[in-house]
Amino acid sequence: MPDSPANTHQDDQPSDPAKRHSAALTDGPDRAGARAMLKAVGFTDEDLAKPLVGVATTWIETMPCNLNQRRLAEQVKEGIRASGGTPMEFNTISVSDGVTMGTEGMKASLISREVVADSIELVVRGHLLDGVVCLVGCDKTIPGAAMALARLDVPGLALYNGTIYPGVYKGRNVDIVSVYEAIGAYRAGKITLDELHGIENAACPGAGACGGQYTANTMSMVLEFIGLSPAGLNGIPAEDPKKDEAAHRSGELVMDLVRRDIRPSSIVTRRSIDNGIASVAGTGGSTNGVLHLLAIAHEFGIPLEIDQFGVVADRTPIVADMKPGGRYSASEMCDAGGVGLVMRELLKRDLLDGDAPTVDGRTIAEIAAAAVETPGQEVVVPIERPIKPTGGLAILRGSLAPDGCVVKLAGHERRLHRGPARVFDSEAACYDAVRAQQIRPDDVVVIRYEGPVGGPGMQEMLSVTAALFGEGLGDSVALITDGRFSGGTHGLMIGHIAPEAALGGPIGLVEEGDEIVIDVDRRAVDLSVSAEALDERRSRWTAPQPRYGGGVMAKYAALVSTASEGAVTTGRRMATALERR
């Protein structure tokens, strides 16, 4: 009589060969205790005889960005079951940039990336899962999941739950960035409180992450270009009925990866990382892509320097006309034919490695060849007539940023700015000055002590930058910070200044009224102060007291690396902290 699944568990018989990890959890007489507990959940002997595949969600009721993941998780699980696996759903956390923006809560956002990565890693390791599908939505959940996949190196993929659709106010499309800019316009007396309230009510009509080529959609695209997401499935909007089919397909795909033991380390290489950089540059994507790709490469053990982003951007034209620099939203990119169109255009000039593999089994070149363009679409332009001849970002260095910083370039910003420093030791202090209309044309706004250590958490500055635009100052001021910017930011805004002020970086030595020169063509950001004066200021400088004395914020500040290294917590500073103990 052949063994039943129950007999396989009770006797020391070989299990499904795809149970490379979970057999040690579920198989044989010694594992009866584990099986007993899993049966209390509802799993049967037949379930436990199959490969166990995690379905990690980042669902939370604090934002629209991840709101559809409970429904999508059911579809992923159905796809896994239909393909011979047993799904086990679990969840982690997320923190909304858009909701917390301009408050102390924003400091938690980047830190949440590490918690997402850590928690997915712990559940998959702890429960010896054979594979994992990560459902991601808001900004930090996407790189956090990619980092976890790198650490675990079990067969797996990430599926983005989709972009939000744009809202409509008085006949024009609006989104969350429109709201933040409307706040500035209201404070400047340009619109009424009723108009602000109307934009607020219209901007976010349902589930999904922020709708332009802001950080979530930038990182969603990056994951398709580096191969960790199934091509074409991420770009389907959150409330499109086809998203359920995408989730089911993802469940099927992960089982194919599990059966064939295709691991993330065989997908993500240096060439695919460069493909990811090109996707950011070629679509005018968020500068947060720099921070997150550095972190992802770090977790994969792939050497990557911040200057490589400048190298790739300099050779990569912008071929997608997307917000905030352009006209179109991420849902309109999907309608146009999807990111395969971007791949197609960049491959025309060998700006991607077309042989790079992806989790759906196709190469980048095969995905590009299969792209179906909607007649008359204007979202993706021919590379022969690019929106801008070089990419949407640049890496600057200079006396203010010896270790580098990032500037976003959509094509219309000033290339040279010279002006007096307006110095603020926190984002909140700067926002108060902007609200009081104390910023003047030509000023260089300096926001410091907001880096990975100093913040801690490197909060974004969208409240400030959007308010400046709303007041009509976006084209006449510059802003530099050791913090970072929302993907919705536009204008001459420079972030990720390294070393940061809290670690003794030169940005901490700037004084009110100092002349700062930003020269994008020279790739330079400099402080026009003599070396002798800077030495004297440095002799008086003392490190600030940490803003948090304990808990996760203090732990992060003690471990995190510099922004130029991706602000990771598994690098040299962690080793140093451990040595001190």
C-alpha positions as CSV (number, residue, x, y, z in Angstrom):
1,M,0.0,0.0,0.0
2,P,1.6,3.3,-1.0
3,D,2.4,5.9,1.6
4,S,-0.3,8.5,2.3
5,P,0.8,12.0,3.2
6,A,0.1,11.0,6.8
7,N,2.4,8.0,6.6
8,T,5.1,10.1,5.1
9,H,4.9,12.3,8.1
10,Q,4.9,9.4,10.6
11,D,7.6,7.4,8.9
12,D,11.1,8.5,8.0
13,Q,10.3,8.5,4.3
14,P,11.6,11.1,1.7
15,S,9.4,14.1,1.2
16,D,8.7,16.2,-1.8
17,P,12.2,17.3,-3.1
18,A,11.0,20.9,-3.3
19,K,10.7,20.9,0.5
20,R,14.3,21.9,0.7
21,H,13.8,23.8,4.0
22,S,10.4,22.9,5.4
23,A,11.0,19.1,5.5
24,A,13.1,19.8,8.6
25,L,10.1,21.5,10.2
26,T,7.3,19.1,9.2
27,D,8.6,15.6,8.3
28,G,9.1,12.5,10.4
29,P,8.0,11.3,13.9
30,D,10.2,13.9,15.7
31,R,8.2,16.7,14.2
32,A,4.8,15.7,15.5
33,G,4.7,18.6,17.9
34,A,5.1,21.1,15.0
35,R,2.5,19.4,12.9
36,A,0.1,19.4,15.9
37,M,0.4,23.2,16.2
38,L,0.0,23.7,12.4
39,K,-3.1,21.5,12.4
40,A,-4.6,23.9,14.9
41,V,-4.3,26.6,12.3
42,G,-6.2,24.4,9.8
43,F,-3.4,22.7,7.8
44,T,-3.8,19.0,7.0
45,D,-1.3,16.2,6.5
46,E,-1.7,16.7,2.8
47,D,-0.9,20.5,3.1
48,L,2.2,19.8,5.2
49,A,3.5,17.3,2.7
50,K,3.9,20.1,0.1
51,P,6.4,22.9,-0.1
52,L,5.6,25.7,2.3
53,V,5.6,29.1,0.7
54,G,5.3,32.4,2.7
55,V,3.0,35.1,1.5
56,A,4.3,38.3,3.2
57,T,1.9,41.2,3.3
58,T,2.5,44.8,4.4
59,W,-1.2,45.5,4.8
60,I,-2.0,48.3,7.3
61,E,-4.9,50.6,7.9
62,T,-2.9,53.8,8.1
63,M,-2.7,54.6,4.4
64,P,-4.3,53.7,1.0
65,C,-0.9,52.5,-0.4
66,N,-1.2,48.8,0.8
67,L,-4.9,48.7,1.4
68,N,-5.8,46.0,-1.2
69,Q,-3.2,43.5,0.0
70,R,-5.6,41.3,2.0
71,R,-7.6,40.6,-1.2
72,L,-4.4,40.1,-3.3
73,A,-2.9,37.7,-0.7
74,E,-5.9,35.4,-1.1
75,Q,-5.3,35.3,-4.9
76,V,-1.6,34.7,-4.4
77,K,-2.4,31.8,-2.1
78,E,-4.8,30.3,-4.6
79,G,-2.1,30.4,-7.2
80,I,0.3,28.6,-4.9
81,R,-2.3,25.9,-4.0
82,A,-3.2,25.4,-7.7
83,S,0.5,24.8,-8.4
84,G,1.1,22.2,-5.7
85,G,2.3,24.3,-2.7
86,T,0.9,25.3,0.7
87,P,0.8,29.0,1.3
88,M,1.3,30.5,4.8
89,E,0.4,34.2,5.1
90,F,2.1,36.5,7.5
91,N,2.4,40.3,7.8
92,T,4.9,43.0,8.6
93,I,4.6,46.7,9.1
94,S,4.8,49.8,7.0
95,V,4.9,53.6,7.7
96,S,3.3,56.1,5.3
97,D,5.5,58.9,4.0
98,G,2.5,60.8,2.8
99,V,0.6,60.7,6.1
100,T,3.5,61.3,8.4
101,M,5.2,64.0,6.2
102,G,6.1,67.1,8.1
103,T,5.8,65.5,11.5
104,E,8.1,63.7,13.9
105,G,6.5,60.5,12.6
106,M,8.3,60.9,9.3
107,K,11.5,59.9,11.0
108,A,10.1,56.3,11.3
109,S,9.7,55.9,7.6
110,L,13.2,54.9,6.4
111,I,13.7,53.0,9.6
112,S,10.7,50.9,8.7
113,R,12.6,49.6,5.6
114,E,15.0,47.8,8.0
115,V,12.1,46.4,10.1
116,V,10.3,45.1,7.0
117,A,13.5,43.4,5.8
118,D,14.2,42.0,9.2
119,S,10.7,40.7,9.9
120,I,10.3,39.0,6.5
121,E,13.8,37.4,7.0
122,L,12.9,36.2,10.5
123,V,9.6,34.6,9.6
124,V,11.0,32.8,6.6
125,R,14.1,31.6,8.5
126,G,12.2,30.8,11.6
127,H,9.6,28.7,9.9
128,L,11.9,27.2,7.3
129,L,9.8,28.2,4.4
130,D,10.7,27.0,0.9
131,G,9.8,30.2,-0.9
132,V,8.1,33.5,-0.4
133,V,6.0,36.1,-2.2
134,C,6.2,39.6,-0.8
135,L,3.2,41.9,-1.4
136,V,4.5,45.4,-1.3
137,G,3.0,48.9,-1.8
138,C,4.3,52.0,0.0
139,D,7.8,53.4,-0.5
140,K,9.9,51.4,2.1
141,T,8.1,48.1,1.8
142,I,9.4,47.6,-1.8
143,P,13.2,47.8,-1.1
144,G,12.6,46.2,2.3
145,A,11.2,43.1,0.6
146,A,14.0,43.1,-1.9
147,M,16.6,43.3,0.9
148,A,14.9,40.3,2.6
149,L,14.9,38.3,-0.6
150,A,18.6,39.0,-0.9
151,R,19.4,37.9,2.7
152,L,17.3,34.7,2.5
153,D,18.2,33.6,-1.0
154,V,15.2,31.2,-1.1
155,P,13.1,31.2,-4.3
156,G,10.8,34.2,-4.2
157,L,9.5,37.4,-5.8
158,A,7.9,40.7,-5.0
159,L,4.5,41.9,-6.3
160,Y,3.6,45.6,-6.1
161,N,0.0,46.0,-5.2
162,G,-0.3,48.8,-7.6
163,T,-0.5,52.6,-8.1
164,I,-3.5,54.7,-7.0
165,Y,-5.5,56.3,-9.8
166,P,-5.3,60.1,-10.0
167,G,-8.1,62.1,-8.5
168,V,-9.9,64.9,-10.4
169,Y,-10.6,68.4,-9.2
170,K,-12.2,71.0,-11.4
171,G,-11.4,69.0,-14.5
172,R,-7.7,68.4,-13.8
173,N,-5.9,65.4,-12.4
174,V,-4.6,65.8,-8.8
175,D,-2.6,63.6,-6.5
176,I,-1.1,63.8,-3.0
177,V,1.7,66.1,-4.2
178,S,-1.0,68.5,-5.4
179,V,-2.3,68.7,-1.9
180,Y,1.0,69.6,-0.4
181,E,1.6,72.2,-3.0
182,A,-2.0,73.5,-2.4
183,I,-1.1,74.0,1.3
184,G,1.7,76.4,0.2
185,A,-0.6,78.1,-2.2
186,Y,-3.2,78.6,0.6
187,R,-0.6,80.0,3.0
188,A,0.5,82.4,0.3
189,G,-3.1,83.6,-0.2
190,K,-3.3,82.1,-3.7
191,I,-6.3,79.8,-3.1
192,T,-9.0,79.7,-0.5
193,L,-9.4,77.2,2.3
194,D,-12.4,75.7,0.5
195,E,-10.3,75.1,-2.6
196,L,-7.6,73.4,-0.5
197,H,-10.3,71.2,1.1
198,G,-11.6,70.4,-2.4
199,I,-8.2,69.3,-3.6
200,E,-7.7,67.3,-0.3
201,N,-11.0,65.5,-0.9
202,A,-10.3,64.6,-4.5
203,A,-6.6,63.7,-4.5
204,C,-6.7,60.1,-3.3
205,P,-9.8,58.3,-4.7
206,G,-9.0,54.8,-3.5
207,A,-6.4,52.1,-2.8
208,G,-2.9,52.2,-4.2
209,A,0.4,54.0,-3.7
210,C,1.1,57.6,-4.8
211,G,0.4,58.0,-8.5
212,G,3.4,59.7,-10.2
213,Q,6.9,58.4,-10.7
214,Y,7.4,59.0,-7.1
215,T,9.3,56.6,-4.8
216,A,6.8,53.7,-4.8
217,N,6.3,53.6,-8.5
218,T,10.0,54.2,-9.1
219,M,10.9,51.2,-6.9
220,S,8.2,49.1,-8.4
221,M,9.8,49.7,-11.8
222,V,13.2,49.0,-10.4
223,L,12.1,45.6,-9.2
224,E,11.0,44.7,-12.7
225,F,14.2,45.9,-14.2
226,I,16.4,44.0,-11.7
227,G,14.3,40.9,-12.2
228,L,12.6,40.4,-8.8
229,S,9.1,41.2,-9.9
230,P,7.2,39.6,-12.8
231,A,7.3,42.0,-15.8
232,G,4.1,43.9,-16.4
233,L,2.3,42.8,-13.3
234,N,3.6,45.5,-11.0
235,G,2.3,48.3,-13.2
236,I,-1.3,47.2,-13.1
237,P,-3.1,49.8,-10.9
238,A,-4.4,48.7,-7.5
239,E,-8.1,49.0,-8.4
240,D,-7.8,47.5,-11.9
241,P,-9.6,44.1,-11.9
242,K,-6.6,42.6,-13.6
243,K,-4.6,43.0,-10.4
244,D,-6.3,39.9,-8.9
245,E,-5.1,37.9,-12.0
246,A,-1.6,39.3,-11.4
247,A,-1.6,38.1,-7.8
248,H,-2.8,34.6,-8.8
249,R,-0.1,34.4,-11.5
250,S,2.5,35.4,-8.9
251,G,1.5,32.5,-6.8
252,E,2.0,30.2,-9.8
253,L,5.3,31.7,-10.6
254,V,6.8,31.3,-7.2
255,M,6.0,27.6,-7.3
256,D,7.9,27.3,-10.5
257,L,10.8,29.0,-8.9
258,V,10.6,26.7,-5.9
259,R,10.5,23.6,-8.0
260,R,13.5,24.7,-10.1
261,D,15.3,26.2,-7.1
262,I,15.7,29.5,-8.9
263,R,17.0,31.9,-6.2
264,P,17.3,35.7,-6.1
265,S,21.1,35.5,-6.2
266,S,20.9,33.9,-9.7
267,I,18.7,36.8,-10.9
268,V,20.2,39.9,-9.3
269,T,23.7,40.7,-10.4
270,R,25.7,43.8,-11.0
271,R,24.4,44.0,-14.6
272,S,20.8,43.9,-13.3
273,I,21.5,46.5,-10.7
274,D,22.8,48.8,-13.5
275,N,19.5,48.0,-15.3
276,G,17.7,49.2,-12.2
277,I,19.7,52.4,-12.1
278,A,18.9,53.1,-15.8
279,S,15.2,52.7,-15.1
280,V,15.4,55.5,-12.5
281,A,17.5,57.7,-14.7
282,G,15.4,57.1,-17.8
283,T,12.0,57.9,-16.2
284,G,13.0,60.9,-14.0
285,G,12.4,58.7,-11.0
286,S,12.8,59.4,-7.3
287,T,16.2,60.1,-5.9
288,N,15.3,57.6,-3.2
289,G,16.1,55.0,-5.8
290,V,19.7,55.8,-5.2
291,L,19.4,55.1,-1.5
292,H,17.4,51.9,-2.0
293,L,19.5,50.4,-4.8
294,L,22.6,50.9,-2.8
295,A,21.0,49.0,0.1
296,I,19.7,46.2,-2.2
297,A,23.1,45.8,-3.8
298,H,24.7,45.7,-0.3
299,E,22.4,42.9,0.8
300,F,23.3,40.9,-2.3
301,G,27.0,41.5,-1.7
302,I,27.3,43.4,-5.0
303,P,29.9,46.2,-4.8
304,L,28.2,49.5,-5.8
305,E,29.4,53.1,-5.4
306,I,27.2,56.1,-5.4
307,D,29.1,57.6,-8.4
308,Q,27.8,54.8,-10.6
309,F,24.4,56.4,-10.5
310,G,25.9,59.5,-12.2
311,V,27.7,57.4,-14.8
312,V,24.5,55.6,-15.8
313,A,22.4,58.8,-15.7
314,D,24.9,60.7,-17.9
315,R,24.4,58.1,-20.7
316,T,20.7,57.5,-20.3
317,P,18.1,59.8,-21.8
318,I,14.7,60.4,-20.2
319,V,12.2,58.6,-22.3
320,A,9.1,58.7,-20.0
321,D,7.1,61.8,-19.5
322,M,6.0,61.2,-15.9
323,K,5.2,63.3,-12.9
324,P,6.5,65.1,-11.1
325,G,8.7,66.4,-13.9
326,G,6.4,65.4,-16.6
327,R,2.7,65.1,-17.4
328,Y,1.6,61.5,-16.8
329,S,0.8,59.2,-13.9
330,A,1.8,55.6,-13.3
331,S,-1.7,54.4,-14.3
332,E,-1.2,56.2,-17.6
333,M,2.1,54.4,-18.1
334,C,0.2,51.1,-17.7
335,D,-2.4,52.3,-20.2
336,A,0.3,53.2,-22.7
337,G,1.8,49.7,-22.7
338,G,3.8,49.5,-19.5
339,V,7.5,49.5,-18.5
340,G,8.3,47.1,-21.4
341,L,8.1,50.2,-23.6
342,V,10.8,51.9,-21.5
343,M,13.0,48.7,-21.8
344,R,12.5,48.7,-25.5
345,E,13.6,52.3,-26.0
346,L,16.7,51.9,-23.7
347,L,17.7,48.7,-25.5
348,K,17.9,50.6,-28.8
349,R,21.1,52.1,-27.6
350,D,22.3,49.2,-25.5
351,L,21.6,51.0,-22.3
352,L,20.4,47.9,-20.6
353,D,21.7,44.3,-20.4
354,G,19.0,42.6,-22.4
355,D,20.3,39.1,-21.4
356,A,19.6,39.7,-17.7
357,P,17.0,37.2,-16.4
358,T,13.8,37.8,-14.4
359,V,11.6,35.8,-12.1
360,D,9.0,35.1,-14.8
361,G,11.6,33.2,-16.9
362,R,12.1,35.8,-19.6
363,T,15.1,38.1,-20.2
364,I,14.8,41.9,-20.3
365,A,15.2,41.8,-24.1
366,E,12.3,39.2,-24.4
367,I,10.1,41.4,-22.2
368,A,10.8,44.5,-24.3
369,A,10.1,42.6,-27.5
370,A,6.7,41.5,-26.2
371,A,5.7,45.0,-25.2
372,V,2.4,46.1,-26.9
373,E,2.2,49.9,-27.4
374,T,-1.1,51.6,-27.3
375,P,-1.5,53.6,-30.5
376,G,-1.1,57.3,-30.0
377,Q,0.3,57.1,-26.4
378,E,2.7,59.9,-25.4
379,V,3.9,58.6,-22.1
380,V,7.0,56.9,-23.4
381,V,8.8,58.7,-26.3
382,P,11.2,57.3,-28.9
383,I,14.8,57.5,-27.6
384,E,15.7,59.2,-30.9
385,R,13.6,62.2,-29.6
386,P,14.1,62.0,-25.8
387,I,12.5,64.3,-23.3
388,K,16.0,65.1,-22.0
389,P,19.3,63.8,-23.4
390,T,20.7,62.7,-20.0
391,G,19.0,61.0,-17.0
392,G,16.9,62.4,-14.2
393,L,19.6,62.6,-11.5
394,A,23.2,63.5,-10.9
395,I,25.8,62.9,-8.2
396,L,27.5,66.0,-6.9
397,R,30.5,66.3,-4.7
398,G,32.4,69.3,-3.3
399,S,33.4,71.0,-0.1
400,L,29.8,70.6,1.2
401,A,29.5,67.0,0.2
402,P,32.9,65.2,0.1
403,D,31.2,61.8,0.1
404,G,28.6,62.8,-2.4
405,C,25.0,63.9,-2.7
406,V,22.1,63.5,-5.1
407,V,20.2,66.1,-7.2
408,K,17.1,65.3,-9.2
409,L,17.1,66.7,-12.8
410,A,13.8,66.5,-14.7
411,G,15.2,68.8,-17.5
412,H,14.0,72.2,-16.6
413,E,15.9,73.1,-13.4
414,R,18.6,75.7,-13.1
415,R,22.0,74.3,-13.7
416,L,23.8,77.0,-11.6
417,H,22.6,78.6,-8.4
418,R,24.6,80.9,-6.1
419,G,23.0,82.4,-3.0
420,P,23.1,83.0,0.7
421,A,22.6,80.1,3.1
422,R,19.4,80.0,5.3
423,V,20.3,77.5,7.9
424,F,17.9,75.3,9.9
425,D,18.8,72.5,12.3
426,S,15.6,70.6,11.6
427,E,12.9,70.2,9.0
428,A,10.3,71.5,11.4
429,A,12.2,74.7,12.0
430,C,12.5,75.3,8.2
431,Y,8.8,74.6,7.6
432,D,7.9,77.3,10.2
433,A,10.1,79.8,8.4
434,V,8.5,78.9,5.0
435,R,5.0,79.2,6.5
436,A,6.0,82.7,7.8
437,Q,7.2,83.5,4.3
438,Q,10.7,84.2,5.5
439,I,12.4,82.6,2.5
440,R,13.4,84.9,-0.3
441,P,14.4,84.4,-4.0
442,D,18.0,83.2,-4.5
443,D,18.2,81.7,-1.0
444,V,19.8,78.3,-0.5
445,V,17.8,76.6,2.2
446,V,20.0,74.3,4.4
447,I,18.3,71.7,6.5
448,R,20.7,69.6,8.5
449,Y,20.8,67.2,11.4
450,E,18.2,65.2,9.5
451,G,20.5,62.4,8.2
452,P,20.4,58.7,8.9
453,V,22.0,59.2,12.3
454,G,21.0,62.8,13.1
455,G,17.3,62.5,12.4
456,P,17.5,59.7,13.0
457,G,15.8,58.2,9.9
458,M,16.6,60.8,7.2
459,Q,13.1,62.2,6.9
460,E,11.8,63.6,3.6
461,M,11.2,67.3,3.0
462,L,8.1,67.3,0.8
463,S,6.2,69.6,3.2
464,V,9.0,72.2,2.8
465,T,9.6,71.8,-1.0
466,A,5.9,71.7,-1.9
467,A,5.2,74.7,0.3
468,L,8.0,76.6,-1.5
469,F,6.4,75.7,-4.9
470,G,3.0,76.6,-3.6
471,E,4.3,80.1,-2.6
472,G,5.9,80.5,-6.1
473,L,9.5,80.2,-5.0
474,G,10.2,76.8,-6.5
475,D,12.1,78.3,-9.5
476,S,14.1,80.8,-7.5
477,V,15.5,79.0,-4.4
478,A,17.6,75.9,-3.9
479,L,17.5,73.5,-1.0
480,I,20.3,71.2,0.4
481,T,19.9,68.7,3.1
482,D,21.5,65.6,4.7
483,G,18.0,64.3,4.8
484,R,16.1,63.2,1.7
485,F,13.3,64.1,-0.6
486,S,10.0,62.7,-1.6
487,G,9.8,61.3,-5.1
488,G,7.2,64.0,-5.6
489,T,9.8,66.8,-5.1
490,H,10.8,69.0,-8.0
491,G,13.0,72.0,-8.3
492,L,16.7,72.4,-7.5
493,M,16.8,70.2,-4.4
494,I,19.9,68.3,-3.3
495,G,19.7,65.5,-0.7
496,H,21.7,62.7,0.9
497,I,24.6,65.1,1.7
498,A,27.4,63.0,3.1
499,P,29.0,63.1,5.6
500,E,25.9,64.2,7.5
501,A,26.0,67.0,10.0
502,A,25.6,64.7,13.0
503,L,28.8,62.9,12.0
504,G,30.8,66.1,11.6
505,G,30.1,66.7,8.0
506,P,30.8,70.1,6.5
507,I,27.1,70.9,6.2
508,G,27.2,71.2,10.0
509,L,29.6,74.1,9.7
510,V,27.5,76.3,7.5
511,E,26.5,79.6,9.0
512,E,23.6,81.9,8.1
513,G,24.5,84.1,5.1
514,D,27.4,82.0,3.8
515,E,27.5,81.8,0.0
516,I,26.8,78.4,-1.4
517,V,27.4,77.5,-5.1
518,I,25.6,74.7,-6.8
519,D,27.0,73.9,-10.3
520,V,25.3,70.9,-11.8
521,D,27.5,71.0,-14.9
522,R,30.6,70.7,-12.8
523,R,28.9,68.2,-10.6
524,A,29.8,70.4,-7.6
525,V,28.2,71.8,-4.5
526,D,30.6,74.1,-2.6
527,L,30.7,76.5,0.4
528,S,32.4,79.7,-0.4
529,V,34.2,79.9,2.9
530,S,38.0,79.8,3.4
531,A,39.6,76.6,4.7
532,E,40.9,78.6,7.7
533,A,37.4,79.8,8.7
534,L,36.1,76.2,8.4
535,D,38.9,74.9,10.6
536,E,38.1,77.4,13.2
537,R,34.4,76.5,13.1
538,R,35.3,72.8,13.2
539,S,37.2,73.4,16.4
540,R,34.1,74.8,18.0
541,W,31.7,72.1,16.7
542,T,30.4,69.5,19.1
543,A,28.2,66.5,18.2
544,P,24.6,67.0,19.2
545,Q,23.0,64.8,21.8
546,P,20.9,62.0,20.3
547,R,17.3,62.9,19.8
548,Y,16.2,59.5,21.2
549,G,17.7,57.8,24.3
550,G,16.3,54.4,23.6
551,G,14.1,52.1,21.5
552,V,14.2,51.4,17.8
553,M,15.2,55.0,16.9
554,A,18.3,55.0,19.1
555,K,19.2,51.5,18.0
556,Y,19.0,52.6,14.3
557,A,21.1,55.7,14.9
558,A,23.8,53.5,16.6
559,L,24.0,51.1,13.7
560,V,23.1,52.9,10.4
561,S,25.6,53.6,7.7
562,T,26.0,56.9,5.8
563,A,23.5,57.7,3.0
564,S,26.2,57.3,0.4
565,E,26.3,53.6,1.4
566,G,22.5,53.2,1.4
567,A,21.8,53.9,5.1
568,V,22.0,50.2,5.9
569,T,22.2,48.7,9.3
570,T,24.3,45.6,8.4
571,G,27.6,47.3,7.6
572,R,30.7,48.8,9.1
573,R,28.9,50.9,11.8
574,M,27.2,47.7,13.1
575,A,30.5,45.9,13.3
576,T,32.0,48.9,15.2
577,A,29.0,49.0,17.6
578,L,29.4,45.3,18.3
579,E,33.1,45.7,18.9
580,R,32.4,48.4,21.5
581,R,30.4,45.9,23.4
